[in-house]
């Protein structure tokens, strides 16, 4: 029996001017080539998809990295801003502490109770502890704004009360009625009769020896309510300063003001003499408080004697 030969493909390649060439290929080889090409194409397609996916992931990562950097910059800027706000809030609270001290000084001067604008400190001997966390700028600003609103409402009352206090203080006699003559020859209170008589008498002021004609100055602003001869005080002037204060300047040689005239503190109202019940050239000075003669010494400014 004749043996069957396996099927093959024969390829003829012809070129002009040359003898043709033949190639014999097994039948299965084209199928293998087709399968290989299909597998190769599928593999390349897979690689392309993976490359595209990796490229997409790289772009996404780059975008996320950019966003992370931007967020980091924003966080740093916010941190810097918060630190600046915290420092500003701390400065505001320190200013409030200074304002609190000044306002309370004025309120005390005006006879008003003290107020508190900043949180009270705990007693130094009380136990304390905890983490030293930075204060929240927002809460400090809210506290400062609330306290400033309270101060604004309080300043109106403080201003009126302080104005009355300043007027009262201005009305109080202050300083010496003579310039350069501070020696006191006779003090307030009981003294021996300066005219040689027996016994004691009450002296309701201070006597300042000074040369005849020395100018006499008002010790506080006031209105002249008496000017002229005044019994034992001779030629004298009495000023009403308000708020219960009056001053009398006696034994003047000459008057420098009339009744109803307003004088300012330091203004000349007359000149030293020895009129009335006097043993020599001097000024008699009396301070009245609500119509009662009081010791003028506490009203003398010690700095004036320097």
C-alpha positions in Angstrom: 0.0 0.0 0.0 1.3 3.4 -0.9 2.3 5.7 2.2 0.4 9.0 2.3 2.6 12.1 2.5 1.7 14.9 5.1 0.0 18.0 3.7 2.3 21.0 3.3 2.1 24.6 2.0 4.4 25.6 -0.8 5.4 29.3 -1.2 6.8 30.5 -4.6 8.9 33.6 -4.6 9.8 34.9 -8.0 12.1 37.8 -8.9 12.6 39.3 -12.3 15.7 37.9 -13.9 16.2 35.2 -11.3 15.0 31.6 -10.9 11.9 31.3 -8.6 12.4 30.0 -5.1 10.0 27.7 -3.3 9.4 27.3 0.4 7.6 24.3 1.8 5.8 24.9 5.1 3.9 22.5 7.3 0.1 23.0 7.4 0.1 23.8 11.1 2.7 26.6 10.9 0.3 29.4 9.7 -2.2 28.5 12.4 0.6 28.7 14.9 1.7 32.1 13.5 -1.9 33.3 13.6 -2.2 32.2 17.2 1.2 33.8 18.1 0.2 37.1 16.4 -3.1 37.1 18.3 -1.4 36.4 21.6 1.2 39.0 20.8 -1.5 41.6 20.0 -3.4 40.7 23.1 -0.2 41.0 25.2 0.6 44.4 23.6 -3.0 45.6 24.2 -2.7 44.5 27.8 0.6 46.3 28.2 -0.9 49.4 26.6 -3.9 49.4 28.9 -1.6 48.9 31.9 0.7 51.7 30.7 -2.4 54.0 30.2 -3.6 53.1 33.7 -0.2 53.7 35.2 0.0 57.0 33.4 -3.4 57.9 34.8 -2.3 56.9 38.3 0.9 59.0 37.9 -1.2 62.0 36.8 -3.5 61.5 39.7 -0.6 61.1 42.2 0.9 64.3 40.8 -2.4 66.1 41.2 -2.8 64.8 44.8 0.8 65.8 45.5 0.1 69.3 44.2 -3.1 69.5 46.3 -1.1 68.2 49.4 1.5 70.9 48.9 -1.2 73.6 48.5 -3.0 72.3 51.6 0.3 72.3 53.5 0.9 75.9 52.5 -2.6 76.9 53.5 -2.2 75.1 56.9 1.1 76.9 57.4 -0.4 80.2 56.5 -3.4 79.5 58.8 -1.0 78.6 61.6 0.9 81.7 61.1 -2.3 83.7 61.0 -3.5 82.1 64.2 -0.2 82.7 65.9 -0.4 86.4 64.8 -4.0 86.6 66.0 -3.1 85.0 69.3 -0.3 87.5 69.8 -2.6 90.3 68.8 -5.2 89.0 71.2 -2.6 88.8 74.0 -1.6 92.4 73.3 -5.2 93.5 73.5 -5.6 91.7 76.8 -2.5 93.4 78.1 -3.9 96.8 76.9 -7.1 95.9 78.8 -5.1 95.2 81.9 -3.5 98.7 81.6 -6.8 100.2 80.8 -8.4 98.4 83.8 -5.7 99.8 86.2 -6.2 103.4 84.8 -10.0 103.2 84.9 -10.0 101.9 88.4 -7.6 104.6 89.5 -10.0 107.2 88.1 -13.0 105.4 89.6 -11.3 105.3 93.0 -10.6 109.0 92.6 -14.3 109.6 91.7 -15.4 107.5 94.7 -16.7 104.6 92.6 -16.1 100.9 93.1 -13.5 99.1 91.0 -14.3 97.0 88.0 -12.6 94.0 86.4 -12.0 93.8 82.7 -9.6 90.8 82.6 -9.9 87.3 84.1 -8.9 87.2 87.7 -5.7 85.5 88.6 -5.8 82.7 91.1 -4.3 83.1 94.5 -0.5 82.4 94.4 -0.6 79.7 97.1 -3.5 77.8 95.5 -2.5 74.5 93.8 -2.4 74.8 90.0 -1.4 72.6 87.1 -2.3 71.3 83.6 -0.9 71.6 80.1 0.3 75.1 79.0 -1.9 75.3 76.0 -1.9 78.5 73.9 -5.0 80.6 74.3 -7.6 80.6 71.6 -7.4 83.9 69.7 -11.1 83.9 68.9 -12.2 83.5 72.5 -9.7 86.2 73.6 -11.1 88.6 71.0 -14.7 87.9 72.1 -13.7 88.5 75.7 -11.9 91.7 74.8 -14.8 92.9 72.7 -17.3 92.2 75.5 -15.1 94.0 78.0 -14.6 97.0 75.8 -18.4 97.3 75.3 -18.7 97.3 79.1 -16.0 100.0 79.4 -17.8 102.1 76.7 -21.0 102.0 78.8 -19.2 102.7 82.0 -17.1 105.7 80.7 -20.2 107.9 80.5 -21.0 107.5 84.2 -17.3 107.7 85.1 -16.8 110.9 83.1 -19.7 112.7 84.9 -18.6 111.4 88.3 -15.0 112.2 87.6 -15.9 115.7 86.3 -17.7 116.4 89.6 -14.7 115.0 91.5 -12.3 117.2 89.6 -14.4 120.3 90.2 -14.5 119.4 93.9 -10.7 118.9 94.0 -10.2 122.1 92.1 -12.3 124.0 94.7 -10.2 122.7 97.5 -7.6 125.3 98.7 -4.1 124.1 97.9 -0.7 125.7 98.5 0.6 128.7 100.2 -1.1 132.2 99.8 2.3 133.9 99.7 5.2 133.2 97.3 8.6 132.7 99.0 7.3 133.2 102.6 6.4 129.9 104.2 7.3 130.4 107.9 4.4 130.2 110.2 4.4 132.5 113.2 1.2 131.3 114.8 -0.5 128.0 114.2 -4.2 126.9 114.3 -5.6 126.3 117.8 -5.2 127.7 121.3 -2.4 130.2 121.8 -1.3 132.8 124.4 -2.7 136.2 123.9 -0.2 137.9 121.5 -1.0 141.3 123.1 0.4 140.4 126.5 -2.9 139.7 128.2 -3.4 136.8 130.5 -4.8 133.5 129.4 -5.2 131.8 126.1 -7.3 132.5 123.0 -8.3 130.4 120.0 -6.6 131.2 116.7 -8.6 130.0 113.7 -5.9 130.1 111.1 -2.2 130.5 110.3 -0.1 133.7 110.4 2.6 134.1 107.8 5.1 136.9 108.5 6.0 138.8 105.3 7.2 142.3 104.3 4.6 145.0 104.0 3.1 145.0 100.5 3.9 141.4 99.6 1.3 140.1 97.1 -1.3 137.7 98.4 -2.6 134.9 96.1 -5.8 133.0 96.0 -5.2 129.3 96.9 -8.2 128.1 94.7 -10.6 129.6 92.2 -13.5 131.3 93.8 -15.9 134.2 94.0 -15.3 137.2 96.4 -18.1 137.2 98.9 -16.5 139.7 101.4 -14.0 142.5 100.7 -13.3 145.4 103.1 -13.0 146.0 106.8 -13.7 142.8 108.8 -13.3 143.5 112.6 -10.2 142.0 114.1 -9.0 140.8 110.6 -8.8 144.5 109.4 -8.9 144.8 105.6 -9.7 141.2 104.5 -11.1 139.3 101.5 -13.1 136.0 101.7 -13.4 133.7 98.8 -16.2 131.1 98.3 -14.7 128.2 96.3 -17.8 126.0 96.3 -18.3 122.5 97.7 -18.2 123.9 101.2 -14.7 125.5 100.9 -14.0 129.2 101.8 -10.8 131.0 102.6 -10.1 134.3 104.4 -7.1 136.5 103.9 -6.7 139.1 106.7 -4.7 142.1 107.8 -4.3 143.3 104.2 -2.8 146.7 103.5 -4.7 147.0 100.2 -7.5 145.1 98.5 -7.1 143.8 94.9 -10.7 142.5 94.3 -14.3 143.4 94.9 -17.4 141.5 96.0 -18.8 139.4 93.2 -15.5 139.2 91.3 -14.3 135.7 90.3 -10.6 134.9 90.9 -8.5 132.0 89.6 -6.1 130.1 91.7 -2.8 132.0 92.0 -4.4 135.4 91.2 -3.4 138.3 93.4 -6.2 139.4 95.6 -4.5 141.9 97.9 -1.2 142.9 99.6 0.2 142.1 103.1 -0.3 144.7 105.8 -1.0 145.0 109.5 -4.6 146.2 109.7 -7.0 145.2 112.4 -5.9 143.3 115.5 -2.3 142.8 114.5 1.1 143.1 116.1 3.0 143.5 112.8 3.1 142.9 109.1 1.8 139.5 108.3 -1.0 137.6 106.6 -3.7 135.8 108.5 -5.0 132.8 106.5 -8.2 130.8 107.4 -9.8 127.8 105.7 -13.5 127.1 106.3 -15.1 123.8 105.6 -18.9 124.1 105.6 -18.7 127.3 107.6 -16.3 125.9 110.3 -12.7 127.0 110.5 -10.3 124.1 110.1 -6.6 123.7 110.4 -5.1 125.0 107.1 -1.9 123.0 107.4 -3.2 119.8 105.6 -4.2 122.1 102.7 -0.7 123.5 102.2 1.3 121.9 99.4 4.6 120.7 100.8 6.2 121.2 97.3 5.6 124.9 97.5 8.0 125.2 100.4 10.9 123.9 98.4 
